[in-house]
Amino acid sequence: MNKKLIFLDIDGTLTRPGGTEPPESAVAAIRRARAAGHIVMLCTGRSPGLLQPLMRFGFDGAVACAGGHVFCGDRVIYDCPMTDEQVQRILRAFRAHRVFPTLETLELAYSDEGILPFLERLGGGDGVLVRWRIAMEKELNIRPMSEYDGRAVYKTMFMCESRAQLAPVRAELEDEFNFVEQSAFTSACLNGELINRRFHKGSGVRMAAEALGIPLADTIGFGDSLNDLEMFDTVGFGVCMENGHDEIKRLSDLICPPVEQDGLAWAFARLGLG
């Protein structure tokens, strides 16, 4: 088999949504693949700082920040932060329409303090949403927005009640940013990512493959959600999780069981990756 360059989404693919611990079966499969000579990289919306709990499992690098920062080992292949003007433009639009941002820098993420009260109101006294958010912020070391010190921002998460509430924000910002909705964490409200149109996961995959001298035909992507769309359009072979988005399933070459059912290990064995 030719050397393969393998790209793994995290939330809902390698780990449960918001998690930092992949199943032991997935870790073992990844290690066997690397021992067989394949290269395994993460391909995620998360920034390098939020990837640290996972890098200990031996990944070769990452397409991070949804393609805004790409690295392999100590080599930075691509780096594209927002301008200060873009960050301020986003914050003004979000605040004007009561949409809650989380700013992602290379090292840390900073979350609007209004998110927890918002989830309390949304839950109607049920603390499930609040407990979910507190656990996620703790696990990923997300800091309060009041601590943001002006460092470079690569991506913005958003949370609000509905598409109608988000519509005027999209009208203001869609010329420069792509809005990608997510349903992995909770279906009780609208949440997603705001991604600079200068890059996406697919462009990160292409740059990594070119830098490593591996043909796109020998790349494999694993994912489950709409922010994996460009990755699936780019890789030579796409694997979607069984509980993934229908549009991603239509683009995939193989559908594997969910992460909770050792789907990644199943797919690696099916593809003969080690």
C-alpha positions in Angstrom: 0.0 0.0 0.0 1.2 3.5 -0.8 1.9 5.8 2.2 -1.4 7.4 3.2 -1.9 10.9 4.7 -4.9 10.5 7.1 -6.9 13.4 8.4 -9.2 13.0 11.5 -11.9 15.4 12.6 -12.2 15.4 16.4 -15.7 16.1 17.7 -18.1 13.3 16.9 -15.3 11.4 14.9 -12.3 10.8 17.1 -14.0 11.7 20.4 -17.4 12.4 21.7 -18.4 16.0 21.0 -16.4 18.4 23.1 -14.2 15.5 24.5 -10.5 15.1 24.7 -10.3 11.3 25.2 -10.5 9.0 22.2 -11.5 5.4 22.7 -8.6 3.1 23.4 -9.4 1.2 20.2 -8.9 4.4 18.1 -5.6 5.2 19.8 -4.3 1.7 19.1 -5.5 1.9 15.5 -3.7 5.2 14.9 -0.5 3.9 16.5 -0.6 0.8 14.2 -1.1 3.0 11.2 1.8 5.3 12.0 4.0 2.2 12.7 3.1 1.0 9.2 4.4 4.2 7.8 1.3 6.3 7.3 1.0 9.9 8.5 -1.9 10.8 10.8 -3.0 14.4 11.3 -5.9 16.0 13.1 -8.3 18.1 10.9 -10.4 20.3 13.2 -11.9 23.6 14.0 -10.0 23.6 17.3 -6.9 25.7 17.8 -3.5 24.2 18.6 -3.9 25.2 22.3 -7.2 23.2 22.5 -5.4 20.3 20.8 -2.8 19.7 23.5 -4.8 17.1 25.4 -4.9 15.0 22.2 -1.4 15.6 20.8 0.0 13.3 23.5 -1.5 10.4 21.5 1.2 10.9 18.9 -0.4 12.7 16.0 2.0 14.0 13.3 0.4 17.4 13.0 -2.9 19.2 12.4 -5.0 21.2 10.1 -6.2 23.4 13.0 -8.5 26.5 13.3 -10.6 25.0 10.4 -7.6 25.5 8.1 -6.3 28.7 9.4 -3.2 27.2 11.0 -1.5 24.0 9.5 1.5 22.3 11.0 3.4 19.0 10.8 5.8 18.4 13.6 7.6 21.6 14.3 7.0 22.9 10.8 4.3 25.6 10.3 2.9 25.1 6.8 0.2 27.9 6.9 -0.8 30.6 9.3 -3.7 33.1 8.7 -5.1 35.0 11.7 -7.8 37.6 11.4 -6.9 41.2 11.3 -7.8 43.4 14.4 -10.4 45.1 12.2 -12.1 41.8 11.4 -12.2 40.8 15.1 -13.8 44.2 16.1 -16.3 43.9 13.2 -17.4 40.5 14.4 -17.7 41.6 18.0 -19.8 44.7 17.1 -22.2 42.6 14.9 -22.6 39.9 17.5 -23.2 42.3 20.4 -25.7 44.3 18.4 -27.9 41.2 17.8 -27.3 39.3 21.1 -25.2 36.5 19.5 -22.6 35.1 21.9 -19.0 34.7 20.6 -16.1 32.5 21.6 -12.8 33.8 20.2 -10.2 31.2 19.4 -6.5 32.1 19.4 -3.6 29.7 18.9 -3.2 29.2 22.6 -6.6 29.8 24.3 -10.3 30.4 23.6 -12.3 33.2 25.3 -16.0 32.9 25.8 -18.7 35.5 26.3 -19.8 35.5 29.9 -23.4 35.8 28.8 -23.5 32.2 27.4 -24.2 30.5 30.8 -27.1 32.9 31.7 -28.4 32.4 28.2 -28.4 28.6 28.6 -30.0 28.9 32.0 -32.9 30.8 30.5 -33.1 28.5 27.5 -33.2 25.4 29.8 -36.2 26.8 31.8 -34.7 25.8 35.1 -33.2 22.5 33.9 -29.5 22.6 34.5 -28.5 20.1 31.8 -27.4 22.7 29.2 -25.4 24.7 31.8 -23.7 21.6 33.2 -22.8 20.6 29.6 -21.3 24.1 28.9 -19.3 24.2 32.2 -17.9 20.8 31.6 -16.9 21.7 28.0 -15.2 25.0 29.1 -13.3 23.2 31.8 -12.2 20.3 29.6 -11.0 22.6 26.8 -9.7 25.4 29.1 -11.9 28.1 27.7 -11.4 31.4 29.5 -13.9 34.2 30.1 -14.0 37.0 27.5 -12.9 39.6 30.2 -9.5 37.9 30.1 -9.0 38.4 26.4 -5.7 40.3 25.9 -5.9 41.2 22.2 -3.8 38.2 20.9 -4.5 37.1 17.3 -7.8 35.4 16.6 -8.2 32.7 14.0 -11.8 31.6 14.4 -15.0 32.5 16.2 -17.7 30.2 17.6 -21.2 31.5 18.0 -24.3 30.7 19.9 -27.8 32.2 19.7 -31.5 31.1 19.8 -32.3 30.8 16.2 -31.5 31.3 12.5 -33.7 34.3 12.5 -31.6 35.9 15.2 -28.5 35.1 13.3 -29.8 36.4 9.9 -28.8 40.1 10.3 -25.3 39.0 11.5 -24.9 36.9 8.4 -25.9 39.8 6.3 -23.2 42.0 7.8 -20.4 39.4 7.8 -20.9 36.9 5.1 -18.8 38.8 2.6 -15.7 37.8 4.6 -16.8 34.8 6.7 -18.4 31.5 6.2 -21.1 30.5 8.8 -21.1 26.8 9.6 -23.8 25.6 11.9 -23.2 22.7 14.3 -25.6 20.4 16.0 -23.0 18.2 17.7 -23.1 19.8 21.2 -26.8 20.6 21.7 -29.9 20.9 19.5 -31.6 23.3 22.0 -30.0 26.4 20.4 -28.1 27.4 17.3 -24.3 27.1 17.6 -21.6 27.1 15.0 -18.4 28.5 13.6 -17.5 31.7 11.8 -14.6 30.9 9.4 -12.5 33.3 7.3 -13.2 32.7 3.6 -9.5 32.7 2.9 -9.2 29.1 4.0 -11.1 25.9 5.1 -10.3 22.4 6.0 -10.0 21.4 2.4 -7.4 24.0 1.7 -5.5 22.9 4.8 -5.5 19.3 3.5 -4.2 20.4 0.1 -1.4 22.4 1.6 -0.4 19.6 4.0 -0.3 17.0 1.3 1.7 19.3 -1.0 4.2 20.1 1.8 4.6 16.4 2.6 4.9 15.3 -1.0 1.9 13.0 -0.9 -0.6 12.9 -3.8 -4.2 13.9 -2.9 -5.2 10.4 -4.2 -3.4 9.0 -1.2 -5.2 11.1 1.4 -8.1 9.8 3.6 -10.4 12.1 5.6 -12.6 11.1 8.5 -15.5 13.3 9.6 -19.1 13.7 10.5 -20.4 17.3 10.2 -20.8 20.2 7.8 -17.5 21.8 8.7 -15.9 18.7 7.1 -17.5 19.4 3.7 -14.5 20.9 2.1 -12.2 18.2 3.5 -14.4 15.5 1.9 -14.4 17.5 -1.4 -10.5 17.4 -1.3 -9.3 14.1 0.0 -8.9 11.0 -2.2 -11.1 8.9 0.1 -13.7 10.0 2.6 -15.1 8.1 5.7 -18.2 9.4 7.4 -19.4 8.3 10.9 -22.8 6.5 10.9 -24.4 9.3 12.9 -22.9 12.0 10.7 -24.7 14.7 8.6 -26.5 13.3 5.6 -24.7 15.7 3.2 -21.3 14.3 4.4 -22.6 10.8 4.0 -23.5 11.5 0.4 -19.9 12.6 -0.2 -18.3 9.7 1.6 -16.8 6.5 0.1 -17.3 4.6 3.3 -19.6 4.9 6.4 -18.4 3.5 9.7 -20.0 3.0 13.1 -20.1 5.9 15.6 -17.1 6.8 17.7 -18.8 5.2 20.8 -18.9 1.9 18.9 -15.2 1.9 17.9 -16.0 3.2 14.5 -12.5 4.6 13.8 -10.8 1.3 14.6 -13.3 -0.5 12.4 -12.6 1.8 9.5 -8.8 1.6 9.9 -9.0 -2.2 9.8 -11.4 -2.2 6.9 -9.0 0.0 4.9 -5.9 -2.0 5.9 -4.1 0.9 7.5 -2.2 -1.2 10.0 
